[in-house]
Amino acid sequence: MRLRPRTIRTQLVVLLLVPLLSLAGLWTYSTFTSVRGAFALMGIADTYRYYGTPADDLGRALQVERRLGVAYVASDGETGGAELESAERTTDRLLTVVREHAREQARGTELDLAQRRRLTELITAAKDLQPLREDVRQRDIGWSMTLHRYSSVIDPIFRLRGSLAALQSGEVARQGGFVIDLVRARELLSREDAMLTAAQVGPAMTASQYREFIGTIDGRKLLHSIVDPELTKAAKESLDEFEGGSVAWTLDSMETAARSAGAKDVGLVVSRDRWRQNADRALTELSDINVAAAGEVGQQARDDGMDVLVRTGAVSLAGLFLVVLSVVISLLIGRGIARRLTLLRNQALELSGKRLPEVLRRLRAGEELDDDAVARAAPDLRFGADEIGQVGRAFNNAQRAAVQAAVDQEKLRRGVSAVFTNLARRSQVLLHRQLTLLDAMERRSGDPADLDDLFRVDHIAVRMRRHAEGLLILSGNAPGRAWRRPVRLAEVARAAVGEVEHYQRVTVRRMPRVALTGPAVADVLHLLAELIDNATAFSPPDTKVEVRGEVVAGGYVLEVEDRGLGMSTERLAEANNELGEAGAGSELPETDRLGLFTVGRLAARQGVRVTLRRGRFDGTVAVVFIPQSVLVDASGDDVETGEHVLRPRAVPEPPGPDRADAAPRTPRPRRGPTRPREEGRTVTGLPKRQRQASLVAQLRDDGVHQSPAEPPGGGDERERSPEEARSTITAFARGLARGRDAAAPQGTAETGEIGG
């Protein structure tokens, strides 16, 4: 359910409060973020003390265990067995502390997702310690593999320290990164110690092991050279003191000797006891330097956090005061504007809700409005000289223009509709006279070639009549033709086929015996003709258009299917929307294709539903649903049947006409000539008719009534009976169909198939 402000006052309050609330929200967010960041900086030391310090202790214990394990494997179990067991117990105790801290998470030391992931990686890597220790005891792996597997357990500790340093910012974060580099340098020294110890108690190094050993020495020295200039003053002095001391000097001299000795003699040129003494001292001093540097960074983080907290508090208080002041001023201004806008709104609602609709209703009812009536419908509104008053004056102009535009629009619509109606009625009269004349000429003609041309002209005239009816429909009037009695749907479909240009391509399938009520015949006939015309126009000329129908629940469905390229899904939706809008009585569309609009208008008048969809063969299918309200049983006595039902001839009709006297004609195949003139072929390549002489056996059995042979134009024309006329035109239609090589197969309509 959507919540909308119900008053102008509320809208103004909302309009003013939205930016103010946004400002207050931003103020709250910035204050909260700044305060949280300040407390985070102040709590870095606590977080690192809770997680980082136990991890550092675990890392140093693992380094000792790694050195002893490498020596044990290198000496084939002869060196450091008892010391290794003691180191393992120390490692397990420190690992237990790390696991407990990870599980409990003390208050104020919460970790984010990335930090929690790093801590989990460390605990997971520690699970490899037990199988690693068993391999060391069994001496199933070499000392180089032992070194690397212990290192894989130690490496997650550095990633955890890096994620903890991400809590920091600015210079504190920068110094935290340098402290981590110092710890990495100590790790490289520990690896160097383990590798040299292995060479001293075991076999000589291989070439690859020696290269790794030298690379470790170079890496540690490189890290010290990079970090030293960037450290704080106290940390830099401590590191410089270490590097200038005797321990570092002794280590450097032994590393130089090892570098010169080569892989085979590296364990021999360096004294084992001397190396052990100086390496242990160096690792201890570097560890003290790292702890002091980390403590200095933590203290700096606490100081920075306090500064941020103080500044944030001052800025937040000032921002809060300004937000409150803005709210008060905005509410005072909004109340004044709301009072005047409420009055303007009430006047506008009266115009739009009462006066203007009344004007439109009177115009549509056919009333004429003079200037006084227009002025009363759009009175001037006065609201002062400021901006709101200017809005009122602008609204005065707009409402006068709207009322006048409605008046002018209605006059124009009436005029255009009258012009269209007049032109269409005149065209209908002329076309009716033309069709009557053509009918008489067809009766008199005995030349098949002339008769064929007359048929073509007759067909064009019928199509012109349909277009004239389209003008009447678009003008809001009835087509003009009307039937009083029901007509079978098959007859209506066949008549619709006769009103399109390419009727030869249309096949009407067999249909159930259902009839349309008389008042619906003209509209449905015109509707089907428009759909069939579209189907033939937008499909290849060598394809068929099929018309079929069936009874469904609630009515009857006719389908017009072509074999064209079809329409895209978007275009189908657009076309169906056009059909619906036309039925809703919308204005004429701005397009030269008015067929869909005409179909929509006709369908709405009779309650018919027309839907376009994709066909089985990528063409388009127009589905016409005819409701039961306009259908009757075709077996009733009042249903018109036979060839004459929808044939608009200008000849006397039997008593009780089937349709209104003024109904225009629907094209049907005309009667053939009463007698042939001469042998040979016409200009269209069709055989000239010679009664029964050139017909195949099937046609000779049709029982066409022979009229006496008379010279063309000579004698009085004998009046044919309906049976003779039906037999004549049936025989002639069959002869035409068999005389065309390219003629399509015949379709069905109730008693069979018809087609071009």
Phi, psi and omega in degrees: 000127182274137179259122180235140175299137185265346182230159177296322179301314179296321179297319179295318179299316178297318181300321180280325184283333182301307177294326179292318177294324176297317177297317178296322178296317177297320178298316180296317181295313181296321179295314181298316181296316181294316180295318179297319177297322179296314179294328177295318177298318180291335182262006180300317182298319179294317180296317181291324179295327184279322182250316187288318183296313175299325179292321177296317179298319178297321180297318180293322178294321178294325178297319178294315180297324179297315181297317181291323179293320178297317180295322180295317180289319183295325181270007180060041175084008183268349186233132167073027181295311181293318179297324180295318179298319179295319179294323179296319178297320178297317179298316180297320179297315180290327177294325177297321178297316180299317180295320179297318179295322179294328182278324187271319181054087180297151181299136181086002180235033182293145179253150173277183186296317181295318180292321177297323179295319179295320179294321178295322178299320179296314181294323178294318179296328181292342179293345180277354184295316185296310176296330178294318180295322178296320177296323179293316180298321180277351182054045178275351180231159178281170182291331179293317177294322176301317179300314184290323181290322174295322180295327179293337175278329182281326185302320178301338178296321180291324177292325176295317179297322178295320179291326176292327177291341179293344175294339185273171179210159176066219182295329179297316178296322179296313179294326177298323177295322178293324177297319178297322177296323176298319179295322177295322178298320177295323177297322178294322177295322178295320177296317178301318179299315181294319182292318180291324177298319178298321179291332182282326184258352184230200180291167181294156178292149169280172181297318181292321177295322179293319178297321178295322179298312179296321178297325178295318178299313181295321180297318179296315181294324178295317179298318179297321181291330179282318187282325187308313182290342187263350184287162173296167185300314182294315180294322179295318179297320179295317180293319178296321179297320178295312183293336177268359182275176184290326181296310180296322180296317180296316178300318181297320181293321179291324177294324178295318179296319179294323179295326183278336187285326184094177188294319187287325188253007185296328180281348183264330186279344182252125179294130184294312182293318181296318179296318182297317181296312183285324179295317179297317179296318181295317179296322179293314181295319178295323177296319178296320179297318180296317180296317180296318180295320178295320177296322178295320178295319179297319178294320178297324178295318178297318179296317179296321178298321178294319177299315179298320181296318180294312181296319180297320179298317180294314180294322181295320178296317178296318178296321178297318178298316181293322179296315179297317179298319180296321179297315182297312181297318181297320179294320179296315179294319182297324179297319179294317179293324183297321181299316183285321180292330177298317178296315178297321179297317181299318178295318180295321178296322178296320179294308185287332184267340184234298191292309183295316175300325178295321177298313181296321179296317180293322179295316181291336177280355177098006180284152175258133181250127176270183183296323180295320179294321177295319180295321178292329179285338182227071180287157179286141176250133184240124182222032176094188186252358181276197185297322178294322175297322177296323176297320178298316179294320177297323178293325175302312180298319182294318182290324176296317179296322180295315180295315180295321178296321178296319178296311181297320181297318180293321177297316180297317180298318179296318181295314180296318179297319179295320179296312179300315181298316180298312180297317182295319179296317178298316180298321179297319179298312181296318181293324177296318177295320180296317179295323177297317178296317179298323179298317179294320179295321179296324179294324183277337187286137175243355181268122180301324180295314178295322181295323178296318178296321178297321177301318181297314179297318179300318181294319177298320179296321179296320177294322177298322178296321179296321178293324176296320176296326177299322176299318178297319180295315179295336178275358179091012182253170177284154183300326181122318177280151180205147176235140180267331184252155180297152179228139180297143181297327178299319178295320179296315179297320180294321178293324178295321177300322181292349182261009179249159186292312185260056183295338181296336184271358187263133177243125178255117182281165180299137183236151174298158184277085178232145183237154176266146172295151184306311182298339182267351187297311185298315182293315181293322178299312180296320179300313179296321179298319178296316181294318179293321178298317177298318182297319179286328182286328185249032174223155181303147184293345181261014180249164181261154170245128187249134176242125181217162182208159178203156178278134178231174179296123177090001180165218186218142181241126171251138179236132176245111186241132176250176180243036181278195180283348179080186182232149177292164180300320180294319181291323176298316179297321179294318180295318177296326176293321177297321178298317179293320180293323178296320178292335179279358177086029180287170179292166180298139180286155179271072180205160178270359179256096184260005183298313180296322180295317178297317178299317179298318178298313181295318181297320181295326182293329184252004182074022180272144176249129180241128180227138176257138177213169180286138182275177180290334184245039178067009174272203180235139179243125173263116182260119182249113178262118181257120184290161182295339183294338180249017181245148175223167178288128183285353181272359181291160181288337184272003180276130180280137180221171175099175183295335189271357191301306183250021180267109184276079179270148175268056180231160179299142181250157178294163179303149183073069184299153182276348182207172181298151184298329185268011184290130175291172189267154171249133186294135174224154175302131185279165178294149175284170179292155182283341180199150179283157179263310183201166179279170181115198182232155179277177180294339179272000179088005180272148179289138174287139188287132168231115191310112176070348187287320185254011183273148175287172186299324182298321182285328180293340180272000184286346177074041179289131181287127181272131174261155181300142180289129179225148176294152181303129177077356182263150176075172178274141180285125180285138178285121182276150173281162177303323180294319178296318181297316181296318181294320181296310184291329177294315179296319181294320180296321179292323178296318177300316183296320181281343180275351181256120181294326184267011184295145181279161176298148183286142181263196186233150174205101181063294183259005181170197180249142174237152180186165181286000000 
